[in-house]
Amino acid sequence: MKKSRFLLVEKTLLRLLSAFIATLLVVGGSFAADKPSGDIVYETEYVQLWSQHGDKWSKEDKDLDATLAAMEQKFGKKPNIIHVMWDDNSVGEVGVPLLNKVLGFDTPRFNKMAEEGISFSRMYTEPSCTPTRAAALTGRLSSRTGMFKVGFPVDGAGLNADEVTIAEVLSAAGYKTAFFGKAHQGDIEQSYMQNQGFDVANFSMYNQFPWITWQAQAGVANVIQGLFPFQWDKEYAIDQNFRPLGYINQLEAKKGEKAKVFSGSGIRDYKKLIKLNQMQVINYIKQNAAGDKPFYMAYWPHVYDPFRKPGTFTTSASTWYAESVVELDRDMGQILDTLKESGIAENTLVVAMADNGPFHELHPIGPHELLLRGGKGDYLEGGVRVPAFAWWPGVIEAGQVSGDMVTVYDLFTTFARLGGAMDQIPTDRVIDGVDQTSLLLNGNGHSRRDYVHIYQGDRLSATVKQQFKRVWVDERPGIVSNEAFTDIYKDPREEHHKMPPFLWAWAPFDRMKVRHERLIEKYPNRPVTYGKPYEGIENLPPAAQALADRVPVR
């Protein structure tokens, strides 16, 4: 009797358990939606968003997968991806006809790109060039990769070999990969672009400032001071090796091979390089248009050239900066025209953007601060929000202006999704980038992000959630500062901070910061990667070798 009762209870429990499991299988979304699919470690805020919207986003993803599969069948391969990124522009400096007239120079090709694609009003980067470029390559905040410092000759530091770049991710999925322009990812061998996943690379280890200003004629004009022998103290300059004379910058290499010095350090070398990189980009598109493999190309041009003859100025602004932007605009148009002429425009995504806000030290002759306050190096919106456009004829609906939040490191995950390479994303570290394929294909209002953490170096300086901003620096002990909160819609220039109306946000922002810091405790940030500079270069000049030998390895 007891045994039969036990069997009855057991069968009842089994039926209930089976029904429960069947319910889960049918519903499929209730538990699965608690976190994104796969083993990728995302920022905690994204996981929270997924717990609220995972069912909807999972359904969207199925439709997106079907769309991408149909496109692959139509074109015979996955989409080509081109990422163009240049230095130091504020939102509105390109792509907006009205502001063209305000500034005295025109950008007709960016304007047309915006008309034919989507403009992002809230594309966030990091505050300066090296961090932003590292974030684009790895899909991670630069504070996580140890790439939060802007590099100059000669550093003996760079992007760690264990970081996984989008070039490596897409290469594993069958893509051809190429890099042209300014990498700015360090001067140690493991950071060279051919060692970070690119099949072919023509890249600079530093930025363009040494080319532009570390010139004798600039020294005569005191644009650069104390560098050249004629500027040294004539009596008491004892150390003759203090200055980085003899540096190199531009390298060229193929995957698996050593690098070669590609160009000199003179201004004429720099002028030729700008034109040559553009030519390399056009030729690469033409050579790979009919290939059976898709390609990913990062084109991060140097752009700015202040050395010009008086008769060459064409803009009303009459500045070297305006001329440089106009030339960038022309080059961008040539890229889009080449894609159309090669018959691959409809199977090529092009994302074009700046890497951070304007360089204030060059104002007003250089980049302008426009709608948003702040510039390069700032946590203010003007430092980390940039002009950005996406263009994909027949796929991205034309003429859109998106108010969605999106970040430069979202491109990593989005490109991986488009390339069918999500399974190549590493799962042993935090990935900050979220997949924004839905935003590209479904349009405005389909971002999967409403937050961003803003770092200056390795310091968390501010956090944005929706239209609200919390500044973490210079807080008063025990109570938030009146400067702590901003509603970016009401105060886009962040000039009228108010604490009392946002006391409700004090604790929610604190919780965001705690979650962020706890994830760092679980997945610690990588320290800066140091090494001996200029190793792995076949034709290294003796002066550069001597300079490298003086750098202590840390």
N, C-alpha and C positions, 0 to 999 in steps of 0.2 A: 504493500500500500504506500509506504513512504517512498519506495523507489519509483512507483508510477507517478506520484505527485512531483517528485524531483524531475523526472523526464518531462512532465507537462510544463513545469516552470522553465526548464532548460529550452524546450521547443519555443515557448512563448518569447523568451529573451532573444533567441536566435531570429525569430520572425521580426521582432521589433528592431533588432540590429540590422537585419537585411533591409527592412523598410527605410531605416535611417540612411544607410549607405546608398540605397537606390535614389532617395530624395536628393542626396548630395550630388549624385551623378547626373540626375535630371536637371537640377538647378544649375550646377556646374559653376556658378559665379559667386555664390554667397561666401564660401570660404576661400576660393581661389582669388577673389578680389581683395582679400586682406593685404596682399602685397603683390608687386609686379611678378610676372612669370620669370622663371629662370633663377639662376643663383647670383646674379649681379648684386653687389652691395651698393645700394643707392643711399644718398643723403636721407636722413630720417624724415625730413619735411615732405619729400616726394612719396615716401611710403605712406605717410598719413593722408596725402591727397589721393593716393591709389585706394586706400581703404574706403574712401568716400565715393570715388568715381570709377572704381575698377570694373564694375559690371558694364558701364557705358563704354569705357575705353577698350575693354576686351572685345566688345561687339564691333567698335570702330576698327580695331586692328584686323579683325577677320575680313572686313570689307576692304581695308587697305591692302591686305595680303592678296586678295583677289585682283585688285586693280594692278598691283605691281606684277603679279604673275601674268596677267593679260598683256601688259606692256613688254615683259620679257619675251613672251611668245611672239609678239608683233615684231620686235626689233632684233630678236635672236640673241640678246645679251642683256645684262643688267645695265642700269643707267650709268653714263659717265658722270663724273662729279668734278667740278672746278671750283676751288675756293680762292678768291682774290681778296687780299687783305693788305692795306697800306697804313701809313703812319698818321696819327694826330689830326683827325678831323672831328668837328663837333656836328651834332645833329643839325641838318639843314644846309651845310656847306656845299653839298652836292645833291642833285636829284630833285631840287625844288625851284622851279622857274622864278617865282616871286623873289626868293632870297638870292638867286643869281643876280637879279637887278640891284638888290640892296648892296651886294658885295662887289659888283663891278666886274664879274667874270661869269661866263656861261658854261654849263655842263649839259649840253643837249643829249649826249648819249646816256648819261646817268638818268636824265629826265625821262628819256624814252624807255630805258630799262625799267624804271618805276611804273611807267604807263603800261608796259607789257607784262609786268610781274607783280610782286608784292613788296611794299616798303614796310620796314619794321620801325615803329616809333620807340620801342623799348628793348632794343638789343643791348645787352649788358656785356661788357668785357672786364678785364682787370685794369688797374689804373695806369699801367705802363707796358712797354712793348715786349720785353722778355717774358714777363708773367702771362700776358695774353696769348702769346704764341705757344708757350708751353701748354696752356690750358686747351688751346685749339687742337694741339697734337695728341694730348693724352686724355682729354675729357675730364680732367681733374683740376681743382683749384691749385694754383701754383704753390700755395703754402703746403700742399700735400706732397708735391714733387721736389721740393727744395729749390724751385726755380723762381723765387720771388724777388731776386735782385737783378737789376739791369746790368748786363755785362759790358765791360770796356777792356781794351787791351792793357795789360795782358792778365787775365784772371786766374787761369788754371782751375776752371770750374765749368760745369755744364750739365746737360740733361743725362740722367743716369741710364745706363744700358738696360736696366731692368724695367724701366717705364715702357709701357706698350703704347705705341703711337697708332693713329688711324691708318697710317701707311702700312704698318705691319698687320693690322686687323684686316684691311682690304686686300693686301697681298695674299694672305692666307685663303681668301675667298676667290682668288683667281684674277684680281685686278692688276693692271700695270700701274706703276706709280712714278710720279715725277715731282721734283721740287725746283723752283726757280725764284731767285731773289734773296730777300733778307730773312734768314732763319733766326739769327740772334739767340742761339741756344747753347753757346759756349765754345771754348777753344780746346777742349780735351777730346781725344780721339773717339771715345764712345758717344759723344754728342753730335758727331758729324752726321749729316742727313743720310748718307748712304749706309750708315750703321744704325739708322733709326727707321728702316723699312722702305726707303725710296730706291727704286731701280736706277734712276739717274737723278743727279742733283748738281745744280750750280748754285752755291749758297754762300752767304756771308756769316761769319762767326759773331760779328758785332753789328752795330748799327752804322748809319751813314755819316755820323758826325765826324769821325776821324778823316774821312775822305773830304768832307766839306770844309772843315775848319782847321785841321792839322796841316795847313799849307803855309809855306813861307810868306806868300802874299797876304794871307789872313793874319799872320803874325805882325807884319808891317803895319796893318790897320788896327792892331790890338784886338782883333776878333778872338784870337787865341793868344794867351800870354804865358811867358815863361817856359815855353816848350823848346824852341830852337836855340842853338848856341848863341846867335846874335842877341837873344833876349836874356841870357843868363847874367847873373851877378858877375861883374868883371873882376872882382877881387876875392870873393868868399865862397863861390860855388865849388866846393871840394869834390863832392860825389859826381862823377861824370856819367854814371849809369843809372841815375835816378829816374830819368824820363823814358817813356816807352817808344823811343825812336827805333825803327827797324821792324815794326809790327807788320803783320799781313792780315788780310781780311777775307777775300773771296776765294773759295775753293771749288773744285769740280771733281766729281767722282761717280763711279758706278758701284752698285751693291756688290759687296765682296771684294772690292779693290781698295787700294790706298788712294788717298786724295792727292790732288796736285794744286799748287798755287795757280789761280786762273788769271788774276790781274794784279797790277801794281797798286800803289796807294796814292797816286797823283789824281788831281781833279780831272784830267783828261781821261784817265783810266775809268773813273767813276762815270763820266758822261757817256763813254762808250758802253759801259756795262748796262746802264739803264736801257739803252736801245737794243743791246744784244739780248738781254733777258726777254724783252718783248718779242724779238724775232724768234727766240728759242721756243717761246710759248706757242706762237702761231705755227711754227714748223711741227711742233709736237702734236698739235691738234690735227694737222693735215696728214701726218705720217700714221696716226693711229685711228683716224676716222673710220676706215674700212676694215680694221682689224677684227679678229674674232673675240678679242678680250675687251672688256670695258676698261676705262682708265680713271684714275684719280690724280688730279694735278693741283698742287698748292702753288699758286703764283702770288708771292708777297713782294711786290716791287718796291724799289727804293724811292722813286718818284721825285724827291725834292732836289732841285739844282739851282743854287743862288748865283752861279757864275754865268752871266749872260751879257751879250753885247747890246748896247742901247737900241739898235735898230731892229731887234728881234721881239720887242714887247708888243703884244697884240691886244691886251685887255685894257679896259677902262681903269682898272685898279692899278695897272702899271707897276706891279711888284713881281719879283721872282716867284713868290708863292702862288700867285694867281696863274702865272704861266705854267707852273708845274702841275697844278690841278687841271688846267685845260688840257695839258698833254696826257695826263692820266685818263681823263675823260675820252680823249681820242683813242687811246690804247684799249680802253674798255670796249669801245664801239667796234674796234677792229676784231677783238676776240669774238664778240657776238656775231658779227658779220661772217667771220670765218666758220663758225659753227653752222650757220645757215647755209653758206655756200658748200660746205662739206656734207650737208644732208643729215647732220646728227643733232640738230638743235632740239628736236622733239624727244630725244633720248639723252639729254644732257642737262643736269641741274647746275646752275651757276649761282654761287653766293658771293656777293661783293660787299665789303665792309671796311671800316677803319679799325685800328687795333686799340685805340683809346682816344680820349678827348684832346683838345688843342694844347700845344706846347706854349704855355703862357709866356715863357721867357723870350719868345720870338714875336710876340704881339706888339704893335698892330701890323707889322710887315708880314708876319707869318700867319699861322692858323688863327681863326677867330673864335672867340666865345660868343655864341649866339643865344639861343633860346634858354639853354640851361647854364647855370653858374658852375664854375669849376673847370679844371683842365687836367692834363697829364699829371699823374701822381696823387690826385685828390680822391677822396671818397665821395665827394659831391657828385650829383648826377652828371654834371658836365664832364667829369673825369672818366666816367665808366659807361656812359650811353653814347652810342655812335651811329652815324648813318649806315644803314644796312639794307640790302635788297636781295631778293631771290627771283630768279628768272628761269622758267622752264615752259616753253611754248606748248600749249595744248594740255598741260598738266596743272600748272598753277594758274588760277583765274586772274586775268589781267586787271590792272587798275586798282588793286587792293591797297589799303593802308591799314596795317594791323596795330592794334593797341595792346596786343598780348605781350607778356614778358617772355623773353627768350635770351639765352646766353651763348657766348662763344663756345663754351664747352658742351652745350647741347648739340653742336654740329657733329662732334665725335660720335655720339650715339645715334644720331639721325643718319649720318652717312653710313654707319655700320648696318643700320636697319635697311636702308635702300640697297646696300650691296649684299644683302643676305648673309651678313657676317656677325650677327649678334652673338653667336656661339663662340666667336673668337675674342670677345671682350673678357679681360681677366676678371676673376671672381675672388681674388685674394686681397683686394684693396677697395677703397671707396671710389665709385664712379659718380662724379657730380653731374655729368651731362644726362639729360633725359631725352627720350625719343620725341622729336617734334615733327614726325612725318605727317601726322594729322593736321597740324597747322599749315604745312606746305600744300597738302592735297585738298583739305577741306576748307581751309581759309581762316579768316579772322574769327577769333573766338574759340579756337580749338587748341590753344596752348595747354600744355600739361605742367605748367609752372606758374606760381604766383609769389615766388620768393627768390631772394638772392642774398648771399653773404658777400660783403665787400671787404677785401683785405688790402691793406697797405703794407707791403713786405710780408712778414709773417704775423702781423697784428690784425685781428678782427676789428675793423673800425666802424662798420655800420651794417645793418640788416634791413632789407626792404621786404615787406609783406603786403601784397596787393598795392594800394596807393600810399601806404604808410611807411615811414622810414624812422628807424631808431638808430641814433648815433651812440656808439659805445665809448668813444674817447672822451677824456676830460669830464668824467662823471663826478658828481659830488658824492662824498661818502654817505651812504645810508639813504639817499634820496636822489631821484633822477633830476638832471639839470633841465632848465627851461629850454636849453638848446637840443634836447634829446629827441624830440618828436617833430615830424613834418608830414603834412598831407601834400603829396607831390602834385596832385591835381590842382589844389588851391594855391600852392606855393611852389611852382616848378623850379624857381631859382633858389629855393631854400634860404630865403632872406627873413622870414617871419616865423621863426620857431615858436611853438606854444606847447607848454607842458600841461596845464589844467584840462583842456578838452580831450587829452589823450591818456589820462590816468588809467582808463580802462585797459589800455594797451600795454601798460607797464609789465604786468605779470605774464601775459601771452608772449611778449617778446623775450622776457627772461627765460621762459620755458624753451623757446626756440634755441636760445644760446646754450642752455644746459644740454639739450639733445645733441646739438652740434658738437659740443665739447666732449660729451660722453662717447660719441662715435670716434672722435680723434683718439681718445684713450684706448678704445678697442683696436683701432687701426691707426697707429701712430704715423705722424707726418715723417716723410723722408728728410733727413738732414741734407744740407748742401753737399753735392758730390764734387770732390776736388780731385785733381790729378795734374800731371805735367802737361803744360800746353804744347801744341803743335806737334804732337807725336802722330805717326801714321801719315806723314806728308812726304811724297817722293822727292820733290824739287825744292825743299825748304832752303831759303837763302841763308847764308852764314849769319847775317845780322839778326834775322829772326830766331835762329838757333841760339845765338848768344843771349838774346832777350829772354827766350824760354828757359835757358839754363839758370837765369837769375831768379826765377820764380820759385819760392819754397813750396814743396808739396805738402799739403796739410792733411 
